[in-house]
Amino acid sequence: QVQLAESGGGLVQPGGSLRLSCVASGSFFPLNAMGWYRQAPGKQRELVAVIRSGESTNYGASVRGRFTISRGDAKNTVYLQMNSLEPEDTAIYYCYAEHPRIGAQWGQGTQVTVSS
């Protein structure tokens, strides 16, 4: 099992920025992908951004151009730089990892609240 430890959530005003971090541990194999999903109250979990082992990225339509995903040098860390935050970005953000043997793994989630 892969453990995913998230950090960086919090309260920010509209137009502000936050940076989320997620560190993966417990895998003997390189992960196929890492990324972020989010779930707002009363809504389904949705893709925020994913980065694959070949460094290709995919973003959800609502965050494209405002959020940037990147990986650390050790490849077991993923970052999400969130700029120009809007109240609609308020959600629990979940770190995601795709393990080559056991599939999707999820973190516990970190709350992001955008409010004045």
C-alpha positions, 0 to 999 in steps of 0.5 A: 500500500502507498501512503500519501501525505498532503499538506498546504491547505488552508483559508485564502482570500479570493485572488490569492494563492496556495501551494499543496504538497503530497509525498508518497511513500511505501512503494517499491515501484515507480508510480505511473502518475500522481495528481490531485482531485477535489470534492466540494460539498454536494458535488462529485469528486473531479480531476484537478491535475495529473502528471504522468511519469513521462511528465505529461500533464492533464488539467481540469477545465475549470483550473487550466491556466490558474493551477500548475502541477509539478513533481519533485526531483525524487519523483515521489512528491507532487506539488500543486501551485494554485493562483487566482483562487476563486470561491468555487475552488473551495473543496477538499483536495485529495492527492492521487497516485497510480501504482503500477500493480495495485492501481489508484491510491488516495490521500486523506485530503486537505481542506482549501477554503477561498473566502473573504 
